[in-house]
Amino acid sequence: MDWRHRPRCDETPAWAALQQHFTQQFSGTAAFDLRQAFAQDADRAARFSFDAAEVHSDLSKNLIDDEAQRLLTQLARECGVESLRDAMLAGERINTSEQRAVTHVHWRSESKDATEPDRQAPAAPENIVNLRREITATQSAMLAYADAVRADSAFTDVVNLGVGGSDLGPRLVVQALRASGVANGPRVHFVANMDGHELAELLPELRVDSTLFIVASKSFGTAETMQNAASARAWFAAQGGTDVARHFVAVSSNTAAAEAFGAGRCFAFDGGVGGRYSLWSPIGLPIAIAIGSAAFRDLLAGARAMDAHFAQTPLARNLPVQLALLDLWCRHFHGFGSRCVAPYHHGLRRLPAYLQQLEMESNGKRVDTRGRALSLHTAPVTWGEVGSNGQHAFFQMLHQGTQPVPVEFVLVRNPAHALPGHHTKLLANALAQARALMMGQAGDAPERHFPGNRPSTVLLLPDLSPHSLGALLSLYEHRTIVLGALWGINPFDQWGVELGKQHAGEIEAALHSGDVTALDVSTAGLLKQLR
């Protein structure tokens, strides 16, 4: 099937079959009950469990049966998921609205220090061969620079100035690997918010002679990042700093603007790397400084292992595909409007925020790639909090609220700390919550009744190492892309982000001038209050 002419999920024969099956087995008096499903099928957990790279998953506590899974897998086939996947990996221009390839996978697609080609891999198109040469050179230079900064005792602090994809991915990875003891380089800080309070709170902790600033902006024109960069450079000068080139480095595709700013180095990357998929590119410079080049390459290797699983595993056992199909099943057939992500590891505390951008910026669209309005709801709301903190907040709603919410538990088998008792209790709490959501409880009073039969998924990592973390994040990326493919939308553009920027420029000018004639009455009134 040509990826350009793939049908949308609701235009396939499998969609009609799924609707009929849902009506017969999951609604009314025939409503599916997880407790009965497990009681009647001793092999259910094994059949609905998957292994990919270093991620073990258990999907058995979801409101799904074998026939639904079979039909969903057929749906993926009829939607041409395989053809779109292969086109992406081959470097075709699947980002149709911007007419460019999607290249983030190629920043981790092979060992960048290898001198011999992989003789088992098919020949890559010329454009990808050329791109990989550029990637090899850029990545080698970036990692050499990262190791040099780590070896330079003069640098004690590194501040990454970025926002969105230039912040969330690197911040998550550095936090996760710091918690695992892998991030042993200079202290790495992240500043993203345009609100000056974030930068102002950090600056007093820094010394001008021992701080390196990374200005991370693909266009080198992102408003939040450039405002923070200008303020950081002004602070640097006010504190007596003179060597801007040594203390400011850029990561951008706009090398001319970075040079004009005064950055001593600029590590560039191609336009096919989308922000929310970019931590594998030079956007990962703060990661490399925090963990070193060897560990960074291990992060890439973990992602590459998941890429291989995604590319080679049949759809019925392909974990990114099956998770995306489950998301579709929950969103459209069960009508669940949100998904809770509960990572039970302190190092993954920013995972829900990272996934909010990855999933909702990618798939929060209302028209398909042909410009047709969608009759289906797309991206559900992604939200969550680290466990076990969330148990003392929103888990009340998860257990007894009127609207069931699928919960995704992310667990790590082996901790990096040696404190006795903590990790056993943490894991026990996570498994207990998943079981309680499913089992419920009759209760001796209405307020003590728990309906149960509420869905959850468990993703399990052996540890929080660079390799396993790389595999997990690659899994989430492919899952998001597959879901976009099923809906027939482009998960690689973000025009809604641009619209707000346009209005912000007009309103900022009005805040300076006081001229509100071009504004609506409400905005004009608020602007007068602010002035």
FINUPA-597254 format. One record per residue (C-alpha): x, y, z. Coordinates in steps of 0.001 Angstrom, whole numbers, plus 500000, padded with zeros to 6 digits. Example, Ala and Ser with C-alpha at 12.3 -4.5 7.8 and 13.67 -1.06 7.14 Angstrom:
# residues 2
512300495500507800 513670498940507140 
This chain:
# residues 531
500000500000500000 501268503463499091 501538505469502312 500158508551500488 496803506870499857 496170505141503161 492568505125504426 491640506642507755 490678504245510538 486950504997510208 487067504235506467 488141500595506810 486166497335506937 487805496545510277 486285499701511799 482741498534511072 483563495098512472 484972496686515623 481824498730516106 479674495626515841 481915493655518195 481928496439520779 478134496638520740 477811492886521211 480476492318523864 481182495606525650 477890497466526065 474576496973527804 473949493746529649 476883492107527853 479378494607529247 482860493133529519 484100492454533062 487810492052533741 487250489935536831 485249487399534874 487758487478532033 490599486485534352 488499483893536150 487615482223532842 491033482473531172 494192481483533050 496372482500530094 494992486013529671 497931487791531343 500512485906529276 498640486476526013 498280490203526579 501899490700527677 504600491913525292 508358492304525375 510214494869523262 513865495831523720 514052496274527522 510377497057528087 508002494411529433 504332495333529217 501152493887530639 498004495009528807 495776492316530299 493976494632532753 492412496602529909 488818496323528701 489715494347525605 489352490766524397 491072488583521801 488637489402519024 488949493142519593 492730492844519520 492564490795516316 490287493322514638 492414496239515836 495523494606514403 493667494154511129 492693497827511328 496355498817511553 497080496732508475 494183498252506546 495297501773507553 498723501146506039 500639501597509267 503425499396507918 503779501433504733 503977504718506657 506500503233509084 508676501995506241 508433505336504444 509535507167507589 512514504875508100 513442505238504414 513519509024504657 510467509800502531 508657513093503076 505873511874505306 505571515293507009 503243516376504237 502236519831505469 505891520922505640 507047518721502751 510001517146504510 511248513861505841 511040512842509495 514646512249510486 514899511943514256 515194508134513999 518330508527511869 520142510329514694 520150506979516513 519786504579513585 523254503053513697 526435503193515736 527879506567514877 531441505476515579 531226502378513346 533754502243510506 532049499406508626 528453499434507330 525903496991508668 526006494242506045 522612492895507137 520779496189506677 519203497040503295 520875499762501259 519696503193502374 518555505849499858 521185508390498857 519560511219500808 519710509141503996 523291508035503314 524292511710503010 522288512665506081 523939509952508163 527364511202507139 526389514651508420 524943513107511573 528137511163512230 530280514282511917 527976516488514007 527421513895516688 531121513129517006 531902516827517403 529070517333519883 530074514376522052 533739515386521966 532713518850523143 530532517357525897 533429515251527175 535737518285527044 533305520274529193 533089517374531642 536897517248531839 537227521007532332 537166521546536084 536468525236535522 532874524404534556 530758523462537555 527340524433536177 525613524123532812 522354525949532102 520164524780529215 517990527582527854 515223526043525756 511498525424525767 509179522660524588 511144519942522841 514408521743523576 513662521409527277 511260518596528166 513169515650526686 516637516647527906 515260517650531323 513486514301531726 516554512276530725 518980514211532937 516642513943535932 516101510235535330 519781509395534974 520757511647537857 518398509618540045 520157506473538798 523611507864539510 524600508018535828 524501511802535481 527809512464537255 529077515463535298 528680519176536092 525411520334537604 522935520754534737 520060523205535163 517105523881532884 515348527190532300 512345527189529969 509717529620531188 509539533128529795 508551534126533323 511745535749534617 511213534281538069 512654530957536891 515921532428535615 516124534992538433 515898532221541020 518787530318539443 521278533094538650 522321533836542274 523454530198542584 525886530546539658 529376531981539232 530141533754536014 533541532079535542 532255528506536031 528945528491534133 528245527350530581 524983528411528923 523444526307526138 521024528260523946 518811525583522351 516461526796519644 516014525214516223 515227528588514640 517274530630517113 514208532826517279 511986531107519861 510639533981521968 510988532354525390 514480531022524730 515854534185523193 514489536335526029 516175534079528572 519364534004526505 519484537805526303 518977538080530063 521634535444530747 524129537261528530 523324540575530247 523864538937533662 527146537471532394 528396540921531358 527154542591534549 529073540040536627 532302540852534805 532207538084532220 534056538871529014 534509535643527054 530996535105525706 532231532602523128 533591530288525846 530554530482528093 527736530407525518 527187527561523054 524259527173520660 522214524259519352 520334525453516308 519721525080512594 520260528841512264 524038528986512586 524267532588511356 521976533882514115 523876531858516726 527155533367515573 525671536874515647 524555536240519237 528148535487520177 527995531744520745 531437530205520445 530121526923518997 526915525982517229 525864522371516782 523363522227513940 520787519635512957 518525519159509957 515000520483509607 513483517010509659 514061516736513419 510888517890515166 511276519524518547 509406516918520567 511424514151518900 514787515921519168 516613514751522300 518669512306520176 520086515187518125 522402517999519364 519414519119521453 520704516326523711 523932518251524413 522997518868528094 522338515126528409 525757514305526958 527459516760529314 525609515286532278 526270511599531491 529239511544529079 529558510352525497 529648506617526268 526400506725528225 524820508970525576 525655506380522929 524034503770525173 520900505932525309 520892505931521492 521463502172521435 518408501575523628 516277503695521317 517753501883518323 516786498506519827 513165499684520064 513386501023516503 514409497544515342 511487495971517193 509097498489515629 510514497944512141 510736494152512192 508092492710514530 504727491594513100 501866493921514016 500220491404516350 503274491403518669 504589494889517913 504430496804521193 504280500402519860 501543499330517450 499546497436520085 499735500329522551 498517502754519874 495664500410518977 494724500142522646 494707503947522851 492375504064519854 490108501414521384 489892503312524660 489352506698522998 486707505848520429 484905502742521556 484961503149525344 484849506943525065 487635507617527579 488685511246527231 491969511125529118 494815508841530111 496704508976533384 500431508213533401 501786507234536818 505546506590536846 506601504902540069 510156506254540061 511342509664541244 513609509967538219 510602509812535892 508656512583537611 508670514709534429 507461511855532210 503808513035532215 504872516546531145 507128515135528429 504275512964527135 501851515872527173 503910517582524504 504766514416522583 501201513146522397 498964516209522467 501141518455520293 501566515609517804 497995514365517632 495868517259518850 494565517899515322 491093518319513803 491750517653510117 493432514753508357 496356514945505942 493930515588503069 492438518595504823 489172516842505708 487504517566509039 487641514597511400 484412513172512730 486379511462515520 487961512875518642 491759512679518479 494341513055521242 492950512355524722 494237514476527572 497493513048528928 498123513791532581 499596512291535718 502023512490538597 504789510412540066 503775507544542333 503142507158545137 502377510886545511 499390510632543180 497759508085545481 497184510891547976 495710513201545363 493755512096542281 493607508331542828 490369508892544753 488826510000541467 490367507086539589 488789504567541962 485371506146542584 484872508909540029 482014508776537547 484295508618534487 486755505708534221 490277506756533241 492850504302531866 495997504392534010 499487503603532762 501866502483535504 505578502743534657 507716500644537009 511453500012537408 512457496640538842 515855497554540334 516473500806542224 519747502729542185 519646503542545910 520438501252548849 517835502488551326 516145499369552757 512400498861552395 511606501773550092 511528500105546693 509622497024547793 506897499210549273 506860501422546168 506384498497543780 503794496910546073 501803500150546032 501881500358542234 500690496781541741 498096497240544476 496613500272542745 496337498425539426 494710495445541137 492335497613543180 491217499472540054 490334496131538486 488860494288541495 486946497066543224 485114496352546471 481468495852547377 481610497956550546 479191498100553473 477906501566552511 477519503426549189 480474505696549882 482667502656550486 481695500963547245 484357500689544531 482960499606541158 486230498130539883 486556496914536275 488730499964535614 491531499595533056 495266499895533526 498516499064531755 501916498279533283 505223499068531566 508215497567533372 511898498414532942 514697496331534471 516448499488535689 516656503172534831 519802502982532726 520544504988529571 519774501923527441 516405501107529012 515369504766529131 516233505156525450 514055502156524640 511128503527526664 511200506965525035 511533505471521548 508518503288522360 506438506340523243 507517508122520046 506522505245517768 503256504727519632 502378508387519062 503265508209515363 501195505039514838 498183506620516518 498497509610514189 498654507212511250 495428505511512359 493646508845512554 495080509897509196 496665513028510656 500173514472510529 501835514036513944 504882516111512933 503547519662512561 502192522078515195 500486525026513582 498429525687516711 501635526623518532 502393529252515895 498985530937516170 499486531908519807 502893533401518977 501306535691516389 498788537059518867 501466537469521543 503466539777519285 500476542027518671 499549542184522341 503123542865523467 503232545844521133 499942547080522608 501288546687526151 504141549023525223 502108551565523257 498738551452524987 497016551372521594 494209548804521914 492189549748518838 493038546506517013 492102544282519972 488811542754521063 487014544451523952 487905541798526536 491626541744525703 491695545546525548 490118545805528982 492569543348530527 495477545154528893 494351548427530475 494249546700533869 497786545390533344 499081548804532327 
